[in-house]
Amino acid sequence: MKYLILIYRDPHTSGPGHDAHAALARDLAGGGELILAETLADPSQTKRVHAGEVVDGPVPDAGAQPAAFYLVECETLDCAVAHAARAPEAAVGRVEVRPVLCPGGLEM
């Protein structure tokens, strides 16, 4: 099953080192579980649609903002959670793991 590991950071603090994420991505890729890993642009570059209007910036007062993600394929949720716990943000911030429900794309 596919899982999204979503890394959050407070935009007013610096994030953990790049080396920890590089090692995690390398291990996931080596084990055949990594599908995709990306770092997101600074929240100040965010555009959002609110009530049909385009607005600059992230959701106000949301605190930590999405900063990066891993899309992995694991046998179990526990396995995905174990990988998420290795992200440096897990010790100081917020990391979410969500199952991907629509294999092969969106159902409309």
Backbone as a chain_set.jsonl record, in Angstrom:
{"seq": "MKYLILIYRDPHTSGPGHDAHAALARDLAGGGELILAETLADPSQTKRVHAGEVVDGPVPDAGAQPAAFYLVECETLDCAVAHAARAPEAAVGRVEVRPVLCPGGLEM", "coords": {"N": [[0.842, -1.172, 0.0], [0.373, 2.298, -0.601], [1.758, 5.147, 1.069], [1.664, 8.459, 2.313], [4.112, 10.389, 3.651], [4.197, 13.157, 5.452], [5.947, 16.028, 6.075], [6.15, 18.543, 8.453], [7.047, 21.927, 9.217], [7.827, 24.709, 11.324], [7.624, 27.807, 9.881], [9.166, 29.874, 10.851], [11.436, 28.943, 12.0], [14.585, 27.295, 11.595], [15.032, 24.329, 9.679], [15.849, 20.824, 10.322], [19.007, 19.272, 9.448], [20.003, 18.643, 6.062], [21.34, 16.259, 5.574], [20.249, 14.163, 7.14], [17.749, 13.735, 5.948], [18.593, 13.038, 3.384], [19.871, 10.615, 3.904], [17.703, 9.085, 4.834], [16.046, 9.053, 2.525], [17.789, 7.721, 0.78], [17.995, 5.21, 2.056], [15.302, 4.355, 1.916], [14.985, 4.233, -0.858], [16.906, 2.314, -1.479], [15.747, 0.086, -0.294], [13.644, -0.307, -1.943], [11.249, 0.965, -1.392], [10.739, 3.671, -1.725], [8.881, 5.926, -3.593], [8.649, 8.612, -4.327], [10.21, 11.63, -3.322], [10.155, 14.899, -2.142], [11.049, 18.326, -1.574], [9.213, 21.074, -0.433], [8.494, 24.393, -1.648], [9.253, 27.539, -0.006], [6.821, 28.661, 2.379], [5.963, 31.27, 1.85], [5.706, 31.45, -0.847], [3.35, 30.338, -1.502], [0.2, 29.89, -3.061], [-3.258, 30.032, -2.665], [-6.631, 28.899, -2.961], [-9.457, 30.414, -1.896], [-12.734, 30.456, -1.089], [-13.329, 30.779, -3.798], [-11.577, 32.775, -4.588], [-8.243, 33.728, -5.459], [-5.564, 33.703, -3.273], [-2.64, 35.065, -1.771], [-0.059, 33.342, -0.032], [0.256, 31.013, 2.787], [-2.228, 29.171, 4.732], [-3.469, 31.286, 7.172], [-2.2, 31.649, 10.506], [-1.705, 28.95, 10.887], [0.466, 27.796, 11.987], [2.86, 25.331, 12.018], [3.917, 24.448, 8.763], [3.408, 22.496, 5.744], [6.396, 21.061, 4.581], [7.908, 19.171, 3.249], [7.756, 15.962, 1.573], [7.394, 12.401, 1.486], [6.596, 9.805, -0.663], [5.754, 6.607, -0.224], [5.907, 3.033, -0.604], [4.75, 0.536, 1.312], [4.517, -2.487, 3.235], [2.888, -2.384, 5.508], [1.026, -0.099, 7.628], [2.361, 0.341, 10.029], [5.02, -0.04, 9.259], [5.41, 2.181, 7.538], [5.038, 4.221, 9.415], [7.238, 3.743, 11.054], [9.301, 4.466, 9.308], [8.664, 7.196, 9.033], [9.182, 8.075, 11.605], [11.893, 8.276, 11.583], [12.485, 10.64, 10.355], [14.009, 13.774, 10.925], [12.359, 15.823, 11.889], [10.432, 14.523, 13.355], [11.234, 14.376, 15.97], [11.121, 16.969, 16.863], [9.002, 18.333, 15.815], [6.296, 17.997, 13.64], [5.131, 15.146, 12.001], [3.253, 13.498, 9.632], [1.537, 10.5, 8.699], [-0.182, 9.21, 6.057], [-2.45, 6.947, 4.629], [-2.679, 6.254, 1.142], [-5.512, 6.381, -0.669], [-6.573, 6.009, -3.233], [-5.56, 4.006, -5.415], [-3.672, 4.276, -8.359], [-4.769, 6.676, -9.223], [-7.052, 9.508, -9.14], [-10.44, 9.046, -8.248], [-13.279, 9.956, -9.861]], "CA": [[0.0, 0.0, 0.0], [1.107, 3.561, -0.638], [1.571, 6.058, 2.188], [2.277, 9.771, 2.215], [4.744, 10.883, 4.876], [4.169, 14.61, 5.283], [6.826, 16.682, 7.044], [5.765, 19.923, 8.755], [8.021, 22.76, 9.926], [7.459, 26.087, 11.632], [8.365, 28.603, 8.904], [10.001, 30.858, 11.526], [12.626, 28.294, 12.538], [15.313, 26.54, 10.578], [14.752, 22.904, 9.727], [16.985, 19.94, 10.547], [19.952, 19.16, 8.353], [19.728, 17.935, 4.812], [21.969, 14.933, 5.596], [19.334, 13.161, 7.707], [16.75, 13.408, 4.932], [19.275, 12.334, 2.294], [20.084, 9.231, 4.354], [16.398, 8.419, 4.853], [15.651, 8.812, 1.132], [18.692, 6.699, 0.234], [17.593, 3.922, 2.63], [14.015, 3.98, 1.348], [15.216, 3.861, -2.259], [17.643, 1.05, -1.47], [14.826, -0.978, 0.079], [12.578, -0.389, -2.936], [9.991, 1.502, -0.87], [10.566, 5.076, -2.084], [8.29, 6.256, -4.881], [8.975, 10.006, -4.618], [10.481, 12.502, -2.18], [10.344, 16.27, -2.607], [10.987, 19.435, -0.634], [8.287, 22.096, -0.909], [8.983, 25.771, -1.62], [8.956, 28.335, 1.183], [5.389, 28.974, 2.448], [5.655, 32.598, 1.308], [5.435, 31.299, -2.273], [2.088, 29.614, -1.61], [-1.063, 30.456, -3.548], [-4.367, 29.166, -2.274], [-7.943, 29.338, -3.42], [-10.351, 30.512, -0.746], [-14.051, 30.969, -1.491], [-13.281, 31.138, -5.208], [-10.587, 33.829, -4.82], [-6.841, 33.35, -5.298], [-4.976, 34.465, -2.168], [-1.224, 34.791, -1.56], [0.393, 32.873, 1.274], [-0.357, 29.819, 3.371], [-3.358, 29.372, 5.638], [-2.972, 32.095, 8.289], [-2.215, 31.114, 11.873], [-1.692, 27.494, 10.876], [1.66, 27.315, 12.679], [3.732, 24.541, 11.157], [3.461, 24.341, 7.379], [4.021, 21.382, 5.021], [7.717, 21.447, 4.093], [8.461, 18.117, 2.4], [6.987, 14.728, 1.661], [7.856, 11.137, 0.91], [5.559, 8.863, -1.054], [6.393, 5.305, -0.064], [5.069, 1.839, -0.696], [5.134, -0.331, 2.42], [3.605, -3.605, 3.505], [1.945, -2.058, 6.572], [1.059, 1.247, 8.18], [3.424, 0.376, 11.036], [6.281, 0.125, 8.545], [5.461, 3.576, 7.102], [5.225, 5.033, 10.619], [8.635, 3.572, 11.475], [10.109, 5.321, 8.425], [8.362, 8.586, 9.382], [9.835, 8.372, 12.88], [13.307, 8.558, 11.309], [12.635, 12.026, 9.894], [14.449, 14.577, 12.07], [11.246, 16.621, 12.413], [9.621, 13.716, 14.267], [11.675, 14.644, 17.344], [10.954, 18.37, 17.257], [7.874, 18.962, 15.138], [5.138, 17.165, 13.294], [5.219, 14.301, 10.813], [2.024, 12.723, 9.478], [1.525, 9.382, 7.757], [-1.549, 8.994, 5.576], [-2.605, 5.984, 3.543], [-3.175, 6.764, -0.141], [-6.7, 5.557, -0.848], [-6.977, 5.826, -4.62], [-4.447, 3.493, -6.228], [-3.779, 4.506, -9.79], [-5.288, 7.987, -9.579], [-8.275, 9.983, -8.506], [-11.723, 8.531, -8.724], [-14.212, 11.082, -9.945]], "C": [[0.89, 1.24, 0.0], [0.733, 4.416, 0.566], [2.277, 7.367, 1.884], [2.822, 10.124, 3.589], [4.917, 12.378, 4.67], [4.929, 15.264, 6.432], [6.371, 18.129, 7.224], [6.906, 20.63, 9.481], [7.398, 24.111, 10.22], [8.27, 26.961, 10.684], [9.293, 29.632, 9.541], [11.246, 30.247, 12.156], [13.322, 27.541, 11.419], [15.042, 25.055, 10.777], [16.008, 22.104, 10.008], [17.824, 19.801, 9.285], [19.49, 18.308, 7.192], [20.242, 16.505, 4.861], [21.03, 13.847, 6.12], [18.278, 12.757, 6.69], [17.375, 12.671, 3.756], [19.492, 10.874, 2.662], [18.771, 8.457, 4.37], [15.946, 8.087, 3.431], [16.499, 7.718, 0.501], [18.308, 5.312, 0.748], [16.258, 3.438, 2.059], [14.165, 3.524, -0.1], [15.928, 2.512, -2.341], [16.768, -0.135, -1.126], [13.656, -1.126, -0.882], [11.247, 0.194, -2.483], [9.726, 2.946, -1.29], [9.975, 5.205, -3.484], [8.723, 7.658, -5.29], [9.251, 10.722, -3.311], [10.784, 13.883, -2.723], [10.316, 17.226, -1.419], [10.073, 20.486, -1.24], [8.918, 23.482, -0.792], [8.58, 26.441, -0.31], [7.466, 28.697, 1.202], [5.019, 30.34, 1.871], [5.337, 32.543, -0.189], [4.102, 30.608, -2.554], [0.99, 30.481, -2.214], [-2.148, 29.499, -3.083], [-5.659, 29.75, -2.811], [-8.871, 29.269, -2.223], [-11.642, 31.179, -1.204], [-14.023, 31.497, -2.923], [-12.284, 32.223, -5.563], [-9.18, 33.278, -4.62], [-6.211, 34.295, -4.275], [-3.502, 34.08, -2.057], [-0.984, 34.276, -0.15], [-0.343, 31.66, 1.777], [-1.552, 30.175, 4.234], [-2.848, 30.146, 6.848], [-3.121, 31.373, 9.626], [-2.232, 29.592, 11.922], [-0.482, 26.936, 11.619], [2.563, 26.579, 11.713], [3.102, 24.368, 9.786], [4.084, 23.102, 6.73], [5.335, 21.845, 4.389], [8.316, 20.424, 3.134], [7.549, 16.898, 2.5], [7.76, 13.573, 1.042], [6.607, 10.363, 0.521], [6.238, 7.509, -1.071], [5.391, 4.191, -0.304], [5.6, 0.85, 0.322], [4.094, -1.427, 2.599], [2.518, -3.22, 4.509], [2.053, -0.581, 6.964], [2.171, 1.368, 9.212], [4.797, 0.576, 10.407], [6.449, 1.584, 8.105], [5.691, 4.505, 8.289], [6.658, 4.922, 11.124], [9.562, 4.416, 10.611], [9.906, 6.789, 8.793], [9.072, 8.995, 10.669], [11.314, 8.672, 12.703], [13.533, 9.97, 10.796], [13.036, 12.885, 11.09], [13.336, 15.427, 12.68], [10.386, 15.841, 13.397], [9.991, 13.98, 15.726], [11.341, 16.051, 17.811], [9.711, 19.028, 16.668], [6.767, 17.983, 14.882], [5.399, 16.432, 11.986], [3.941, 13.474, 10.77], [2.256, 11.587, 8.492], [0.071, 9.147, 7.372], [-1.564, 7.931, 4.497], [-3.136, 6.691, 2.29], [-4.307, 5.837, -0.547], [-7.055, 5.235, -2.291], [-5.814, 5.296, -5.454], [-4.692, 3.765, -7.704], [-4.397, 5.834, -10.176], [-6.581, 8.329, -8.864], [-9.505, 9.323, -9.112], [-12.705, 9.688, -8.729], [-15.563, 10.603, -10.4]], "O": [[2.003, 1.23, 0.527], [-0.409, 4.425, 1.025], [3.348, 7.385, 1.277], [2.081, 10.155, 4.572], [5.691, 12.811, 3.816], [4.598, 15.078, 7.603], [6.226, 18.858, 6.243], [7.637, 20.017, 10.259], [6.553, 24.599, 9.47], [9.497, 26.87, 10.678], [10.128, 30.212, 8.847], [12.032, 30.958, 12.781], [12.704, 27.195, 10.412], [14.848, 24.589, 11.9], [17.114, 22.639, 9.94], [17.393, 20.171, 8.193], [18.693, 17.381, 7.341], [19.643, 15.618, 4.251], [21.02, 12.732, 5.598], [17.943, 11.578, 6.575], [16.753, 11.773, 3.189], [19.315, 9.99, 1.823], [18.732, 7.296, 3.962], [15.513, 6.966, 3.164], [15.981, 6.878, -0.235], [18.291, 4.347, -0.017], [16.1, 2.256, 1.753], [13.544, 2.546, -0.517], [15.589, 1.672, -3.174], [17.007, -1.244, -1.604], [12.778, -1.963, -0.674], [10.22, -0.052, -3.116], [8.584, 3.401, -1.214], [10.512, 4.653, -4.445], [9.114, 7.887, -6.435], [8.599, 10.453, -2.302], [11.575, 14.03, -3.655], [9.66, 16.977, -0.407], [10.152, 20.76, -2.438], [9.773, 23.712, 0.064], [7.688, 25.973, 0.398], [6.9, 29.007, 0.154], [3.881, 30.544, 1.45], [4.764, 33.484, -0.736], [3.769, 30.329, -3.706], [0.878, 31.667, -1.903], [-1.96, 28.283, -3.111], [-5.756, 30.947, -3.079], [-9.052, 28.214, -1.615], [-11.638, 32.326, -1.65], [-14.619, 32.531, -3.224], [-12.153, 32.565, -6.738], [-8.946, 32.465, -3.726], [-6.309, 35.517, -4.392], [-3.148, 32.914, -2.228], [-1.624, 34.719, 0.804], [-1.414, 31.31, 1.282], [-1.849, 31.352, 4.441], [-1.892, 29.714, 7.492], [-4.051, 30.594, 9.834], [-2.72, 29.007, 12.889], [-0.408, 25.731, 11.857], [2.984, 27.138, 10.7], [1.893, 24.165, 9.669], [5.178, 22.693, 7.12], [5.384, 22.89, 3.741], [9.146, 20.775, 2.295], [6.693, 16.809, 3.38], [8.643, 13.752, 0.204], [5.66, 10.279, 1.303], [7.178, 7.283, -1.833], [4.179, 4.392, -0.216], [6.734, 0.382, 0.226], [2.948, -1.3, 2.168], [1.374, -3.66, 4.393], [3.043, 0.087, 6.665], [2.853, 2.391, 9.267], [5.64, 1.282, 10.961], [7.522, 2.16, 8.284], [6.45, 5.469, 8.186], [7.23, 5.914, 11.575], [10.507, 5.018, 11.121], [10.873, 7.548, 8.858], [9.512, 10.137, 10.802], [11.931, 9.266, 13.588], [14.667, 10.451, 10.801], [12.459, 12.739, 12.167], [13.374, 15.72, 13.875], [9.675, 16.446, 14.199], [9.156, 13.825, 16.617], [11.28, 16.309, 19.013], [9.406, 20.174, 16.999], [6.347, 17.238, 15.767], [5.831, 17.025, 10.998], [3.584, 12.824, 11.752], [3.066, 11.698, 7.572], [-0.789, 8.918, 8.222], [-0.781, 7.996, 3.55], [-3.944, 7.615, 2.385], [-4.092, 4.641, -0.747], [-7.776, 4.27, -2.541], [-5.148, 6.075, -6.136], [-5.779, 3.515, -8.226], [-4.541, 6.104, -11.369], [-7.12, 7.538, -8.089], [-9.586, 9.081, -10.316], [-12.928, 10.324, -7.699], [-16.489, 11.403, -10.534]]}, "num_chains": 1, "name": "protein.A"}
